[in-house]
Amino acid sequence: MAVVTYGLLGMLNWAYKWYKPRGRLGVREVAEQFSTLALAGLAVASPKPRTSRKRRR
């Protein structure tokens, strides 16, 4: 879960670097895409834990 948190914070914290108010996307469009990306990523089922298998000789 830490990776997800860092990813979301990174995505949000760096928007000021690339966002242009007069650019192709408006504030609402960027916010919608950010929220869609965040919610879609959180909605994915957790992977099944790996089980350790003993090697056969």
C-alpha distances in whole Angstrom, upper triangle without the diagonal:
4,5,5,6,9,10,11,12,14,15,17,18,20,22,25,26,26,27,31,32,35,33,32,30,30,27,27,26,24,22,22,21,18,17,18,16,13,14,14,11,9,12,12,12,10,12,15,14,17,20,22,26,29,31,34,37
4,5,5,6,8,10,11,12,14,15,16,18,20,23,24,25,26,29,31,34,32,32,29,30,27,27,27,24,22,23,21,18,18,19,17,14,16,17,13,12,16,15,16,14,15,18,17,19,22,24,27,30,32,36,38
4,5,5,6,9,10,10,12,14,15,16,18,21,22,22,24,27,29,32,30,30,27,28,26,26,25,22,21,22,20,16,17,18,15,12,15,15,11,11,15,14,15,13,14,17,17,19,22,24,27,30,31,35,38
4,6,5,6,9,10,10,12,14,16,17,20,21,21,22,26,27,30,28,27,25,25,23,23,22,19,18,18,16,13,13,14,11,9,11,12,8,8,12,12,13,12,14,17,18,20,23,26,29,32,34,37,40
4,5,5,6,8,10,11,12,14,16,19,20,21,21,25,26,29,28,28,25,25,22,22,22,19,17,18,17,14,14,15,13,10,12,14,11,10,14,15,16,15,17,20,20,23,26,28,31,34,36,40,43
4,6,5,6,8,10,10,12,14,17,17,19,20,24,25,28,26,27,24,25,22,23,22,19,18,19,18,14,15,17,14,12,15,16,13,13,17,17,19,17,19,22,22,24,27,29,32,35,36,40,42
4,6,5,6,9,10,11,13,16,16,17,18,21,23,26,24,24,21,22,20,21,20,16,16,17,15,11,13,14,11,9,13,13,10,11,15,15,17,17,18,21,22,24,27,29,32,35,36,40,42
4,5,5,6,8,10,11,14,16,16,16,20,21,24,22,22,19,20,17,18,17,14,13,14,12,9,10,12,9,7,10,12,10,10,14,15,18,17,20,23,24,26,30,32,35,38,39,43,45
4,5,5,6,8,10,13,14,15,16,19,21,24,22,23,20,20,18,18,18,15,14,16,15,11,12,15,13,10,14,16,14,14,18,19,21,20,23,26,26,28,32,34,37,40,41,45,47
4,5,5,6,9,11,12,13,14,18,20,23,21,22,19,20,18,19,19,15,15,17,15,12,14,16,13,12,16,17,15,16,19,20,22,22,23,27,27,29,32,34,37,40,41,44,47
4,6,6,7,10,11,11,12,15,17,20,18,18,16,17,15,16,15,11,11,13,11,8,11,13,10,10,13,15,13,15,18,19,22,21,23,27,28,30,33,35,38,41,42,45,48
4,6,6,8,10,11,11,14,16,19,17,18,15,15,13,14,14,10,10,13,12,8,10,13,12,11,14,16,15,16,19,20,23,23,26,29,30,32,36,38,41,44,45,49,51
4,6,7,9,11,11,15,16,20,19,20,18,17,15,17,17,13,13,16,15,12,14,17,15,14,17,19,18,19,22,23,26,26,28,31,31,34,37,39,42,45,46,49,52
4,5,6,7,9,12,15,18,16,18,16,16,14,17,17,13,13,16,15,12,15,18,15,15,19,20,19,20,23,24,27,27,29,32,33,34,38,39,42,45,46,50,52
4,5,6,6,9,11,14,13,14,12,13,11,13,13,9,10,14,12,10,13,16,14,14,18,19,19,20,23,24,28,28,30,33,34,36,40,41,44,47,48,52,54
4,6,5,8,10,13,13,15,14,13,11,15,15,12,13,16,15,14,17,19,18,18,21,23,22,24,27,28,31,31,33,37,38,39,43,45,48,50,51,55,57
4,6,9,12,14,13,15,14,15,14,17,17,14,15,18,17,15,19,21,19,20,23,24,23,25,28,29,32,32,34,37,38,39,43,44,47,50,51,54,56
4,6,10,12,10,12,11,13,12,15,14,11,14,17,15,14,18,19,18,19,22,23,22,24,27,28,31,32,33,37,38,39,43,44,47,50,50,54,56
4,6,9,7,10,9,9,9,12,11,9,11,14,13,13,16,18,17,18,21,22,22,24,27,28,31,32,34,37,39,40,44,46,49,52,52,56,58
4,5,5,8,8,9,9,13,12,11,13,16,15,16,19,20,20,21,24,25,25,28,30,31,35,35,37,41,42,44,48,50,52,55,56,59,62
4,6,9,8,7,7,11,11,11,13,15,16,16,19,20,21,22,24,26,27,28,30,32,36,37,39,43,44,46,50,52,54,57,58,62,64
4,7,8,8,10,13,13,13,15,17,17,18,21,22,23,24,27,28,29,31,32,34,38,39,41,45,46,48,52,54,56,59,60,63,66
4,6,7,10,12,11,11,14,16,15,16,19,20,20,22,25,25,26,29,30,31,35,36,38,42,43,45,49,51,53,56,57,60,63
4,7,10,12,10,10,14,14,13,15,18,18,19,21,23,23,25,27,28,30,33,35,36,40,42,44,48,50,52,55,56,59,61
4,7,8,6,6,10,11,10,12,15,15,16,18,20,20,22,24,25,27,31,32,34,38,40,42,45,48,50,53,54,57,60
4,5,5,6,9,10,11,12,14,15,17,18,20,21,23,24,26,28,31,33,35,39,41,43,47,49,52,55,56,59,62
4,6,5,6,9,10,11,12,14,15,16,18,20,21,22,24,26,30,31,34,37,39,42,45,48,50,54,55,58,61
4,5,5,6,9,10,10,12,14,15,16,18,20,21,22,24,28,30,32,36,38,41,44,47,49,53,54,57,60
4,5,5,6,9,10,10,12,14,15,16,18,20,21,23,27,29,31,34,37,39,43,45,48,51,52,55,58
4,5,5,6,9,10,11,12,14,15,16,18,20,22,25,27,29,33,35,37,41,43,45,49,50,53,56
4,6,5,6,8,10,10,12,14,15,16,18,20,24,25,28,32,33,36,40,42,45,48,50,53,56
4,5,5,6,9,10,10,12,14,15,16,19,22,24,27,30,32,35,39,41,44,47,49,52,55
4,5,5,6,9,10,10,12,14,15,17,21,22,25,28,30,33,36,39,41,45,46,49,52
4,5,5,6,9,10,11,12,14,16,20,21,23,27,29,31,35,37,40,43,45,48,51
4,5,5,6,8,10,11,12,14,18,20,22,26,28,31,34,37,39,43,45,48,51
4,6,5,6,8,10,10,13,16,18,21,24,27,29,33,36,38,42,43,46,49
4,6,5,6,9,10,11,15,16,19,22,24,27,30,33,35,39,40,43,46
4,6,5,6,9,11,14,15,18,21,23,26,29,32,35,38,40,43,46
4,5,5,6,9,12,14,17,20,22,25,29,32,34,38,40,43,46
4,5,5,7,10,13,15,19,21,24,27,30,32,36,38,41,44
4,6,6,9,10,13,16,18,21,24,27,30,33,35,38,41
4,6,8,9,12,16,18,21,24,27,30,33,35,38,41
4,6,9,12,15,18,21,24,27,30,33,35,38,41
4,6,9,12,15,18,21,24,26,30,32,35,38
4,6,9,12,15,18,21,24,27,29,32,35
4,6,9,12,15,18,21,24,27,29,33
4,6,9,12,15,18,21,23,26,29
4,6,9,12,15,18,21,23,27
4,6,10,12,16,18,21,25
4,6,9,13,15,18,21
4,6,10,12,15,19
4,7,9,13,16
4,6,9,12
4,6,9
4,6
4
